[in-house]
Amino acid sequence: MMAQQQQMQRQMAVLSQQATVTRPPPPPRPAPTDLQLTARVSERMSGAELQLIIRHQTVAVQMNDVVGDDFYHHFWMMKGGQSKASTQPLASQPAVVSTERKPNEQIGQSLGAATVASRTPMASVRAPKPLIVLQDEQPQEGDEGAEPSAPQTTAGPTAEEPLTAALATSEPSTPLAAERWQIRQQIDVARHTLIELRVHASSAAVMTPEGQQLRHSLLQRLFHGVHVNGEAGGGGPRISTALLHTAKGQKLLADLMPLWPAPFTYTVLQAFADSLAICPSHPSAHISSFSKSMAAAPKLLPLEQVLTLLRTLTEHGAAVLKQALLRPELTALLLGLLCHQHVSQQPELAEFYVLLLPLGCTCEPIWTLLHAVLPSVTAGHRALLREATGLLQTTPAMNDVCRRQMQQFTEQLNQAA
């Protein structure tokens, strides 16, 4: 009996050794492609299981409608908003580690037991300190111990009185009735209308006849909204001058001009040309989008309106034009007018060059403008420029920088011929 058991054990050992030698190793399990295998978390769930649960939980928050599901981001993009965090790194401040031990009096007790250390005392709430004292109050008859007020003297005006009088004359008595507040309100109303127009343009209803009618009405509302008091002045529509020469107004007009038709855009250009005499020579900030709109708008205008703008600029005279050429908006407008394809053979162009080129003796932006105009001029326009620059060759009053730029322009003009 014992011999049979030993024989069976030897046979089982031989079979197990053969199975381990002949059996191929199992193929590796393919890892799921959409799951990220991480280390086991705690003792019960693996990283793959956690990823699977997270994936099932996020299925319920998928976005199908941009306006309905991501309302704030959609309207932020409609307003043209850009986050500064993507372009400018956040300034990190060093951490302040203090080992000073605070006394118990400064820490304070719990909220339920007593007042917090930062809470305003009751005495200051009941009897606040007067911030503005308009005049000295006279003591009443019944007040005991009141000191008699000093007699009022009729001395001359102090240094603060002229400033107070100037502010009283410049600022109206009605609150928020100053011009700067009216401009801000005008821009705010136009911005809300522009947001409404952009939201309407992103919907499918814009292609319907009712949608097109609503779009035209919104454009009309924007056009009348940038006028003074919301309506056109006498003698034709005039854009608010403050919008044309402030940074916020130029940003608004830069967004509106590509949307408007040519008659509306011509109104903006004509108002800018009329206001050159009162505009500041050095703007507070250069709005590049407004300059691009000013340069692109004249190319879509008919020839009669382009010639009208050239006559308006010529009527201002040399002094006003030289001062206004320091502004990049006027340089952009002149670039669009001089590059018009049908303006080369017109007498208004020759009259404008007669006024413009003598200013090139001391004004450097003129030659920068002519260098930009040169690649798009025709043969007749090139001959007109060659004749006008030939008259300046013998001018002794030209400075060295302008003479050097004129020589470079003349060489490029002759090479283009």
C-alpha positions as CSV (number, residue, x, y, z in Angstrom):
1,M,0.0,0.0,0.0
2,M,2.8,2.4,0.9
3,A,4.6,1.5,-2.3
4,Q,1.5,2.4,-4.4
5,Q,1.2,5.8,-2.7
6,Q,4.9,6.6,-3.3
7,Q,4.6,5.6,-7.0
8,M,1.6,7.9,-7.4
9,Q,3.4,10.8,-5.8
10,R,6.4,10.3,-8.2
11,Q,4.0,10.3,-11.2
12,M,2.2,13.5,-10.0
13,A,5.6,15.2,-9.6
14,V,6.7,14.2,-13.1
15,L,3.4,15.5,-14.6
16,S,3.6,18.8,-12.8
17,Q,7.2,19.3,-14.0
18,Q,6.1,18.6,-17.6
19,A,3.2,21.0,-17.3
20,T,5.5,23.8,-16.2
21,V,7.9,23.2,-19.0
22,T,5.5,22.7,-21.9
23,R,2.8,25.3,-21.0
24,P,3.5,28.7,-22.8
25,P,3.3,31.9,-20.7
26,P,-0.1,33.6,-20.9
27,P,-0.3,36.7,-23.2
28,P,-0.2,40.1,-21.6
29,R,-3.5,41.8,-21.1
30,P,-4.0,44.8,-23.4
31,A,-4.2,48.0,-21.3
32,P,-7.2,50.1,-22.1
33,T,-6.3,53.1,-24.2
34,D,-8.8,55.6,-22.7
35,L,-7.8,54.9,-19.1
36,Q,-4.7,56.1,-17.2
37,L,-3.2,53.4,-15.1
38,T,-1.9,54.7,-11.9
39,A,-0.8,53.2,-8.6
40,R,-3.2,51.6,-6.4
41,V,-5.0,54.0,-4.1
42,S,-5.5,52.9,-0.5
43,E,-6.3,49.2,-0.3
44,R,-9.5,48.6,-2.2
45,M,-9.5,50.6,-5.5
46,S,-6.9,50.9,-8.3
47,G,-6.2,54.0,-10.4
48,A,-8.0,52.4,-13.4
49,E,-11.1,52.0,-11.4
50,L,-11.1,55.5,-10.2
51,Q,-10.6,56.8,-13.8
52,L,-13.6,54.7,-14.9
53,I,-15.8,56.3,-12.2
54,I,-14.6,59.8,-13.1
55,R,-15.3,59.2,-16.8
56,H,-18.9,58.1,-16.0
57,Q,-19.4,61.1,-13.8
58,T,-18.3,63.5,-16.5
59,V,-20.6,62.1,-19.1
60,A,-23.5,63.9,-17.5
61,V,-21.9,67.4,-17.9
62,Q,-21.1,67.3,-21.6
63,M,-21.9,70.6,-23.4
64,N,-24.3,70.5,-26.3
65,D,-25.5,74.1,-26.5
66,V,-22.8,76.8,-26.0
67,V,-25.2,79.6,-25.0
68,G,-27.2,77.4,-22.6
69,D,-24.4,75.4,-21.0
70,D,-21.5,77.9,-21.0
71,F,-23.3,81.2,-20.7
72,Y,-20.6,83.4,-19.2
73,H,-17.8,82.2,-21.4
74,H,-19.9,82.7,-24.5
75,F,-20.8,86.3,-23.7
76,W,-17.3,87.0,-22.6
77,M,-16.1,85.9,-26.1
78,M,-18.9,87.9,-27.7
79,K,-17.6,91.0,-26.0
80,G,-14.1,90.4,-27.3
81,G,-12.6,89.6,-23.9
82,Q,-9.1,88.2,-23.7
83,S,-7.6,86.9,-20.5
84,K,-4.4,88.6,-19.5
85,A,-3.3,85.4,-17.6
86,S,-2.5,83.8,-21.0
87,T,-0.1,86.5,-22.1
88,Q,1.3,88.0,-18.9
89,P,2.7,85.9,-16.1
90,L,1.2,86.5,-12.7
91,A,3.6,88.3,-10.4
92,S,4.3,85.9,-7.6
93,Q,4.9,87.5,-4.2
94,P,7.3,85.9,-1.7
95,A,5.7,84.2,1.2
96,V,6.1,85.9,4.5
97,V,6.9,83.4,7.3
98,S,6.7,84.9,10.7
99,T,7.7,83.2,13.9
100,E,6.4,86.0,16.1
101,R,4.1,84.8,18.8
102,K,0.9,86.9,18.9
103,P,-0.5,87.9,22.3
104,N,-3.9,86.5,23.2
105,E,-5.5,90.0,23.2
106,Q,-4.9,90.5,19.5
107,I,-6.2,87.1,18.5
108,G,-9.6,87.6,20.0
109,Q,-12.1,85.1,21.2
110,S,-14.6,83.0,19.3
111,L,-17.4,84.5,17.3
112,G,-20.1,83.3,19.7
113,A,-18.4,84.5,22.9
114,A,-17.5,88.1,22.1
115,T,-16.7,90.5,19.2
116,V,-14.1,89.9,16.6
117,A,-10.9,92.0,16.7
118,S,-11.7,93.4,13.2
119,R,-15.3,94.4,14.0
120,T,-16.1,98.1,14.3
121,P,-16.8,99.2,17.8
122,M,-20.3,100.2,18.6
123,A,-19.2,103.7,19.7
124,S,-17.9,104.6,16.3
125,V,-21.2,103.4,14.7
126,R,-23.4,105.4,16.9
127,A,-21.4,108.6,16.7
128,P,-19.5,108.7,13.4
129,K,-16.8,111.3,12.8
130,P,-17.9,114.1,10.5
131,L,-15.9,113.9,7.3
132,I,-16.9,117.2,5.7
133,V,-17.6,120.3,7.8
134,L,-19.3,122.9,5.6
135,Q,-19.3,125.8,8.1
136,D,-18.8,126.5,11.7
137,E,-21.9,125.9,13.7
138,Q,-23.0,128.7,15.9
139,P,-23.6,127.7,19.6
140,Q,-27.2,127.8,20.7
141,E,-28.4,129.9,23.5
142,G,-29.2,127.0,25.7
143,D,-25.8,125.4,25.4
144,E,-23.7,125.9,28.5
145,G,-19.9,126.1,28.3
146,A,-19.9,126.7,24.6
147,E,-17.1,128.9,23.4
148,P,-18.0,131.9,21.4
149,S,-17.0,131.6,17.7
150,A,-14.3,133.8,16.4
151,P,-15.4,136.9,14.4
152,Q,-15.4,136.3,10.7
153,T,-12.7,138.3,8.9
154,T,-13.0,139.7,5.4
155,A,-9.5,138.8,4.3
156,G,-8.5,138.3,0.7
157,P,-9.1,135.1,-1.2
158,T,-6.9,132.2,-0.3
159,A,-5.0,130.0,-2.7
160,E,-7.8,127.4,-2.7
161,E,-10.6,129.7,-3.7
162,P,-9.6,130.2,-7.4
163,L,-9.4,126.4,-7.8
164,T,-12.8,126.0,-6.2
165,A,-14.3,128.7,-8.4
166,A,-12.9,127.0,-11.5
167,L,-14.3,123.6,-10.6
168,A,-17.6,125.2,-9.9
169,T,-17.8,126.8,-13.3
170,S,-16.5,123.7,-15.2
171,E,-18.6,121.1,-13.4
172,P,-22.4,121.3,-13.6
173,S,-24.5,121.2,-10.5
174,T,-26.4,118.1,-11.7
175,P,-24.7,114.9,-10.6
176,L,-23.1,112.9,-13.4
177,A,-23.9,115.6,-15.9
178,A,-20.3,116.3,-16.9
179,E,-19.2,115.5,-20.4
180,R,-17.0,112.6,-19.4
181,W,-19.8,110.8,-17.7
182,Q,-22.1,111.3,-20.7
183,I,-19.4,109.9,-23.0
184,R,-19.0,106.8,-20.7
185,Q,-22.8,106.3,-20.7
186,Q,-22.9,106.7,-24.5
187,I,-20.1,104.0,-24.9
188,D,-21.8,101.7,-22.4
189,V,-25.2,101.8,-24.3
190,A,-23.4,101.2,-27.6
191,R,-21.5,98.3,-26.2
192,H,-24.7,96.6,-24.9
193,T,-26.2,97.0,-28.4
194,L,-23.1,95.6,-30.0
195,I,-23.3,92.5,-27.7
196,E,-27.0,92.1,-28.7
197,L,-26.0,92.3,-32.4
198,R,-23.2,89.7,-32.0
199,V,-25.5,87.3,-30.1
200,H,-28.1,87.7,-32.9
201,A,-25.4,87.1,-35.5
202,S,-24.4,83.8,-33.9
203,S,-27.9,82.4,-34.0
204,A,-29.5,80.6,-36.9
205,A,-32.3,83.2,-37.1
206,V,-30.0,85.8,-38.7
207,M,-30.5,84.2,-42.2
208,T,-34.3,84.7,-42.1
209,P,-36.0,87.9,-43.4
210,E,-37.0,88.8,-39.8
211,G,-33.4,88.2,-38.7
212,Q,-32.0,90.5,-41.4
213,Q,-34.5,93.2,-40.5
214,L,-33.5,93.0,-36.9
215,R,-29.8,93.2,-37.8
216,H,-30.4,96.3,-39.9
217,S,-32.3,97.9,-37.0
218,L,-29.5,97.2,-34.6
219,L,-27.0,98.7,-37.0
220,Q,-29.2,101.8,-37.3
221,R,-29.4,102.0,-33.5
222,L,-25.6,101.8,-33.2
223,F,-25.2,104.5,-35.8
224,H,-27.5,106.9,-34.0
225,G,-26.1,106.0,-30.7
226,V,-22.7,107.4,-31.3
227,H,-24.0,110.8,-32.2
228,V,-24.2,113.6,-29.6
229,N,-27.5,113.2,-27.6
230,G,-28.3,110.2,-29.8
231,E,-29.3,112.2,-32.9
232,A,-27.6,114.0,-35.7
233,G,-26.7,117.6,-35.4
234,G,-27.5,120.4,-37.8
235,G,-26.1,120.2,-41.3
236,G,-26.0,116.4,-41.5
237,P,-24.9,113.6,-39.2
238,R,-21.9,114.3,-37.0
239,I,-20.2,111.7,-34.8
240,S,-19.4,112.8,-31.3
241,T,-16.0,114.5,-31.3
242,A,-15.1,113.0,-27.9
243,L,-15.5,109.5,-29.3
244,L,-13.1,110.2,-32.2
245,H,-10.3,111.4,-30.0
246,T,-10.4,109.2,-26.8
247,A,-9.1,105.7,-26.4
248,K,-12.4,104.1,-25.4
249,G,-14.3,105.9,-28.2
250,Q,-11.8,104.8,-30.8
251,K,-12.0,101.2,-29.6
252,L,-15.8,101.3,-30.0
253,L,-15.6,102.8,-33.5
254,A,-13.0,100.2,-34.5
255,D,-15.5,97.5,-33.7
256,L,-18.4,99.3,-35.4
257,M,-16.8,100.5,-38.7
258,P,-16.3,97.0,-40.2
259,L,-20.1,96.3,-39.6
260,W,-21.5,99.5,-41.0
261,P,-22.2,100.1,-44.7
262,A,-20.2,102.6,-46.7
263,P,-22.4,105.7,-46.0
264,F,-22.1,105.2,-42.3
265,T,-18.4,104.7,-42.5
266,Y,-18.0,107.9,-44.6
267,T,-19.8,109.8,-41.9
268,V,-17.1,108.8,-39.4
269,L,-14.3,109.7,-41.7
270,Q,-15.9,113.1,-42.5
271,A,-16.4,113.9,-38.8
272,F,-12.8,113.0,-38.1
273,A,-11.5,115.2,-41.0
274,D,-13.7,118.1,-39.8
275,S,-12.4,117.9,-36.2
276,L,-8.7,118.0,-37.0
277,A,-8.4,121.7,-35.8
278,I,-9.6,120.9,-32.3
279,C,-8.0,117.4,-31.8
280,P,-4.9,117.1,-29.6
281,S,-1.6,116.5,-31.4
282,H,-0.5,113.7,-29.1
283,P,-3.2,111.1,-28.2
284,S,-3.0,109.4,-24.8
285,A,-2.8,105.9,-26.4
286,H,-2.5,104.6,-29.9
287,I,-5.4,102.3,-30.8
288,S,-4.0,100.2,-33.7
289,S,-7.4,98.7,-34.5
290,F,-8.9,102.2,-35.1
291,S,-5.9,103.1,-37.4
292,K,-6.5,99.9,-39.4
293,S,-10.2,100.7,-39.8
294,M,-9.3,104.3,-40.9
295,A,-6.9,102.9,-43.5
296,A,-9.2,100.3,-44.9
297,A,-12.5,102.3,-45.0
298,P,-11.6,104.8,-47.9
299,K,-10.9,102.0,-50.3
300,L,-14.6,101.1,-50.3
301,L,-15.9,104.6,-50.8
302,P,-16.9,106.1,-54.2
303,L,-14.6,108.7,-55.8
304,E,-16.8,111.7,-55.0
305,Q,-16.6,111.0,-51.3
306,V,-12.8,110.5,-51.4
307,L,-12.3,113.8,-53.2
308,T,-14.6,115.5,-50.6
309,L,-12.3,114.2,-47.8
310,L,-9.2,115.5,-49.6
311,R,-10.8,118.9,-50.0
312,T,-11.7,119.0,-46.3
313,L,-8.1,118.2,-45.3
314,T,-6.7,120.8,-47.7
315,E,-9.0,123.5,-46.3
316,H,-7.5,123.1,-42.8
317,G,-4.2,124.7,-43.9
318,A,-0.5,123.8,-43.4
319,A,-0.3,124.5,-39.7
320,V,-3.3,122.3,-38.7
321,L,-2.2,119.5,-41.0
322,K,1.4,119.5,-39.7
323,Q,0.2,119.3,-36.1
324,A,-2.3,116.5,-36.9
325,L,0.2,114.4,-38.8
326,L,1.7,113.5,-35.5
327,R,-1.4,111.3,-34.9
328,P,-1.2,107.8,-36.5
329,E,-5.0,108.0,-37.2
330,L,-4.6,110.8,-39.7
331,T,-1.6,109.0,-41.3
332,A,-3.8,105.9,-41.7
333,L,-6.6,107.9,-43.2
334,L,-4.3,109.5,-45.7
335,L,-2.9,106.1,-46.7
336,G,-6.3,104.9,-47.5
337,L,-7.2,108.1,-49.5
338,L,-4.0,108.3,-51.5
339,C,-4.1,104.5,-52.4
340,H,-7.6,104.8,-53.9
341,Q,-7.5,103.4,-57.5
342,H,-9.3,106.3,-59.2
343,V,-7.8,109.3,-57.4
344,S,-4.5,109.7,-59.4
345,Q,-5.9,111.9,-62.2
346,Q,-7.9,114.3,-60.1
347,P,-7.0,117.9,-59.5
348,E,-7.8,117.6,-55.7
349,L,-4.8,115.2,-55.4
350,A,-2.5,117.7,-56.9
351,E,-3.7,120.5,-54.7
352,F,-3.3,118.3,-51.6
353,Y,0.3,117.5,-52.6
354,V,1.1,121.2,-53.0
355,L,0.1,121.6,-49.4
356,L,1.6,118.4,-48.1
357,L,5.0,118.1,-49.6
358,P,6.5,121.5,-48.4
359,L,5.8,120.3,-44.8
360,G,8.3,117.5,-45.5
361,C,11.1,119.8,-44.8
362,T,10.7,119.4,-41.1
363,C,8.0,116.7,-40.7
364,E,9.3,113.2,-40.9
365,P,6.0,111.3,-40.9
366,I,5.2,112.6,-44.4
367,W,8.1,110.6,-45.9
368,T,7.0,107.5,-44.0
369,L,3.5,108.0,-45.5
370,L,4.8,108.4,-49.0
371,H,7.0,105.3,-48.7
372,A,3.9,103.3,-47.8
373,V,1.9,104.8,-50.7
374,L,4.5,104.2,-53.4
375,P,3.9,100.5,-54.1
376,S,0.3,101.0,-55.0
377,V,0.5,104.2,-57.2
378,T,-0.2,104.4,-60.9
379,A,1.9,105.9,-63.6
380,G,0.1,109.3,-63.4
381,H,0.3,109.3,-59.7
382,R,4.0,108.6,-59.9
383,A,4.6,111.5,-62.3
384,L,2.7,113.8,-59.9
385,L,5.0,112.7,-57.0
386,R,8.1,113.1,-59.1
387,E,7.1,116.7,-60.1
388,A,6.3,117.6,-56.5
389,T,9.5,116.2,-55.0
390,G,11.6,117.9,-57.7
391,L,10.6,121.3,-56.3
392,L,12.0,120.4,-52.9
393,Q,15.5,119.5,-54.1
394,T,16.8,123.1,-53.8
395,T,15.1,124.0,-50.5
396,P,17.7,125.1,-48.0
397,A,15.4,124.9,-45.0
398,M,15.1,121.1,-45.0
399,N,16.8,119.3,-42.1
400,D,19.2,116.5,-42.5
401,V,16.9,113.7,-41.5
402,C,14.1,114.8,-43.9
403,R,16.6,115.3,-46.7
404,R,18.0,111.8,-46.3
405,Q,14.5,110.3,-46.3
406,M,13.5,112.4,-49.4
407,Q,16.6,111.1,-51.3
408,Q,15.7,107.5,-50.4
409,F,12.1,108.1,-51.6
410,T,13.3,109.7,-54.8
411,E,15.5,106.7,-55.6
412,Q,12.6,104.3,-55.0
413,L,10.4,106.5,-57.1
414,N,12.9,106.4,-60.0
415,Q,13.4,102.7,-59.7
416,A,9.6,102.0,-59.8
417,A,9.4,104.0,-63.1
